[in-house]
Amino acid sequence: MWCIGGLLIYLAIKRDMEPTLLLPMGFGAILVNLPMSGAVTQIVDGAAEIGVIDLLFQSGIANELFPLLLFIGIGAMIDFGPLLSNPKLMLFGAAAQFGIFFTLSMASLFGFSLKDAASIAIIGAADGPTSIFVANFLKSNYIGAIIVAAYSYMALVPIVQPPIIRLLTTKNERRIRMPYANASVSKATRILFPIVVTIIAGVVAPRSVALIGFLMFGNLIRECGVLGSLSETAQKVLANLITLLLGLTVAARMQADAFLNVQTLMILGLGLFAFVFDTAGGVLFAKLLNLFSKQKVNPMIGAAGISAFPMSARVVHKMGLREDPQNFLLMHAAGANVSGQIASVIAGGILLNLLG
């Protein structure tokens, strides 16, 4: 576990892979695996001495507080303008959740309980807070491995997605240009959108209300125009602070006896499987739409339908520029990307409704 902690620290510092999370997570993994570590609960003379890491876990993750507060910060960062100017991009967010439900079946076949399988499957959304929320709500036995996998694959988006996209698309498809909608999005629409989405998601998947509600509340702070300082605080101070505490707290479930086992390796493999199939599902859905559409869609946009915002949108944009220096896909990819953020939360809520 010291080596694993060191690897996470290396990836954070040297490779700049999600440093705000992987650095505290790696340090925490070392912290909780020191002999008789006072950071975790120990039995001394027959009495339990509560460790600060376990206390943070009970206060911040066991009651879903940290993931929900983090969603306020994420919501404040998101600009739904590209999605609202081209609403059909919402379809790609839905299509890119295919891998979640496919992996649920696969994990069950590998012997995981249904609740553990659902917790593992949500890794495919590449949405750390949702993975934490679902795994904790369903009382998964593998929450540490699930969280490490979810955030690791978020960081690996620039490495994992391009080969999949290139495998499933031709050079001509990757060079398809998409015109931008001229319609501007009114302030009233931007304000109403998070409210309406919360209501609709609450009706469709009531268990998702906390997740989608906190995400959309953060966005409402951003768009209302009267809480500028709070919006900036949510985006920077709140999001960074909660991410820091989250990384340290997750280490409570990274003690060697619970983490170093065959199931952890299986979870990492199944999480990657879900991530790959979510990416592939979005690309293949875009190719399917092109069979019936006069205005062709660049299939790479479908890959941005996962929840890894804004990394996936940037990957698609860079791949488009590499094929054609005049092909600017960023706004289209961002629209699909933010729709994936919503879709992943709803998918998590659906799983909670079915299994909770």
N, C-alpha and C positions, 0 to 999 in steps of 0.2 A: 504493500500500500504506500510505503514511502516512495517507491519508484514511480507508482502511478501518480501520486501527488506531484512529484518532481516533473513528470511528463506534462501534466496539465499546466504547471507553472512555466515550463519551457515553451509550450504552444502559445501561452498568453503573452509572454514577453518577446520571444524570438520570432514567432510567426504572426503575432498580433491577431490571434484568433479568439474573439469574444473575451478580451482581457479582463473586463469588469466583472465577469463571472468566473472564468476558468482560473484566474489567479487566486481569489479567495477560496475557491473550491479545492484547488490543489494544496494550498497551505492548510486548509481545514482537514484534508485527508491525512496529512502528516500529523496534525495536532491531535486528532482523536485516536491515532494508532501508536502513540507513545505509551510505553509501559505505565500502567496505573495513572493514566492521563487525568488530571483534575478538570479537563474541559468537558468530560463526559461523566455520567453518573457512575459512581463506584460504591461498592459495599465495604465499609470500613468498620470493624468491630461490630458487625451485625446490623449496622445502621447505614441507610442509603444517603450518600452525599451527592446532591443534585449538581450535575455539571452544567456550565453556562451554555454549552452548545445544545444540550438536551432541553434546557429551559427555553432557548430561542426557538427550537423546533416546535415545542408544545405551544408557544405563544404566537409563532408566525406562520408555520406550515400546517400543523395539525388542525388548525381552525381556518385554513385557507387565507389568512390575512395578507401575507406577503404577496402571493400571486395576484390577489385582487387589487392591492395598492399599486403593484407594478403595472397592472392593466390601465390604471388611470394615466400613468405616465406615457404608456404606449399610445393610448387614445389621443393624448394631447400632441403627440408627434405626427399623427397620421393626417394627411390631406386627402379627403375623399373627392376632391374636385375632378381628377381624371376619371374616376369611376362614374360620377354623376353626369359628366359630359358625354359619356359613352356607356350607358347602363348594361349593354350586352356583355361587357367584360365580366360581369358578375357570374356569368355561366362558367367561366374558366375557374373561378374560385371554387365552385361546386364540383366541377369535374375533377379537380386536383385532390379531392378527398377520397377518391376511389381506393387508394392503397390502404387507407385506415381500415375499411371494412373487410378487404381481402386479407389483410394481415391478421385481423381478429380471428378469422377462420384458421389461418395457418398456425397461429400461436396455440389455439385450442387443440389442434392436431398434434402439436409437440408436447402436449400434456399439461399445459398451464391451465389453471382454473379460468372460468369465463371472465371474472373480474380482473384477474391478472392479465389475461389476453387483451382485454379492452384497454387496460392501462398501457400495455406495450404498443398496441396498434396506434394509439394517438401520437406516438413519437413521429409517425410519418408526416404529420402536419408541420413539423419543424417549428413548433410553437411551445417554448419552454414553460411559460406560466400555465397554459392549458394542460400540458402534460402533468405538471405538479398538482394542479387542482383535481384532475380526474383520478390520478393514481392515489392521492391522499383520500379523496372522497370515497373511493371504492376499497380503501384499506388494503392496497396492494402490498404484497410481501417483498416487493423488489423496487421500492420507490427510489432508493439511491441510484441503482443502475439505470432506471428509466430516466431520471433527471440528467445524469451524466450523458446518456445517449442522446437525449433530446437536444441539449445545448451543444454537444459536440457536433451533431449533424447540422445544426444551425450554422456553426462556425465553418463547416466543411462545404457549404453550398457552392462556393466558387470552384471547388475541386470536383465534387460529385456530379453536379448538374450538367456542365458542358459535354462530357462524353455521352451522357444519355441523350441529350438534345441532338448531338451530331449523328448518333446512331439511328435516330428515328426520323430525321429530316434530310432532304436533299439540299444541295448548295442553292438551287433555284428557290426552294421554299424559304430558306434562311435569308434570302435577299428580297423577299416580298416587302414592298413599302406599304405602309398604312397611312392614309390621310388623317389629319387631326380634325376633330369636330370644332366648328367655329362658335358653337353655342357656349356662352358664358354661364356659369352657375351662380344664381342669385344668392345673396346672403340668407334670405328666408329659407331657401332650399337646403343650404348647408346647416342651418340651425334645426330644421325639421327632420333632416335625415337621421341623426342619431336617436331622436325620440321615437320616430316611426319604426326604425329597425329594432329597437329595444322592445317595443310593443309586439311586433310581429314575431320576433324570436321567442318572446315570453309565451306567446300562444302556441307556437309550433313545438318548442322544447322548453317547458317551464324550468327545468333544472339548469338551463343555461342563463337564466336571468341575472344571476350574480356576475358571471363572467362577462356577458355581453353588456350588461348594465354599467359596470365599472369602466369597460372599454369605451362605451359611447358617452358616458359622463365626462371622461377625459377629453373626448373630441368636442363635446358641447362647450367645455371650458375654453377650448381653442377657438371655436367658431363664433361664440356669442359676442365677442368684441368688447366686452366690459371687464374681462378678467385677465388682461394681458400678463400681469405680473404672476398671477397664479398659474397660468398656462406655461409660462417659462419655467417656473419653479417645478411644476409637475414633469416637464420634459427633461429637465437637467438634474436638479437637486433630488427630487423624490425618486425618480427612476434609477439614478445612480446609487443612491443610498440603499434602496430596497434590494437592488441587484447585488450589492456588496454583502449585505446581511444574508441574502438568500444563498449566495455561494458558500459562506461560512456555515450556515445552518444545515444545508444539504449534507455536509460532512458527517452529521449525526448518524446517517444511514450508510456511511462508507467505512465502517469498521471492518477489519479483515474477515472476521468470522461470518459476516453477513454478505460481504461483497465478493470475496474471492471464491467463486464456485462456477460450476458449469452453466448454471442458469443465467449468470451475468453475461457470459459469452453468447449464449443463445439470444438474450435480450438485445445485445448490441447488433447481432446479425439480423434479427427480425426487425429491429428499428431501421436498419439500413435498407432492408427489403421494402418496408413500408414507404420510406422516403423515395426510393427509386420508383416504386409503382405510382406514388402520388405525382411525381414529375412526369412519368410516362403517360399517365392518365390524362393530364392536362394537354400534353402535346398531341396525343392521338385524338382527343376530342376536337381540338382545333383543326386537325386534318380532316376529320369527319365533317365539320361545319363547312369546310371549303368545297366539299363535294356538292353542296346544295346552295352555296352563296355566290352571287356575282362579284361582290366585293370581297376579295380574298383576304384572309387573316394570316399573318405570319405565325406559323405553328409554334415558334419559340415562345410566343406570348403565353401559351397554355402552361408552360413550365413555371411561369411566375405566379401561377394560381395557388402555390403553397403559401404558408403563413410566414415564411422567413422574410420579414419586412425590415429594411428595404434591400437586403442582400440579393435576393433572387431577381428583383427588377433590374438591379445594376448588372448582374451577370448577363441577362438577356440583352440589355442595351449594348454592352460591350461586345457580345457575340455578333449582334447586328452590324455594328460599326466595323468589325473585323472583316465581315463579308462584303460590306458596301459602306464606305466612309460617309456617304450621304444619307444613310438609313437611320433615322433617329426614332428609336422604339421606346425611349424611357417612359414617356407619359402613359403609353398604352400598357407597358409592363407594370408600371406603378398602379394603374387602375386594377389590373388583374391581381396584383400582389395584395392590395388592401382588401379586395373582395375575398381573397384567400384567408386573410386575418379573420374576417367575419365568419366565413364558412367553417373554419377550423373550430371556432368557439361553438358554433351551432352543432357541428358534428360531435364535439365533446358533450354538449348538453343532451343530444339524442342518445348517446351511449349511457349517460347517467340516468336518463328516463327509462331506458330499457333494462338496466341492470341495478340501478340504485335502490 
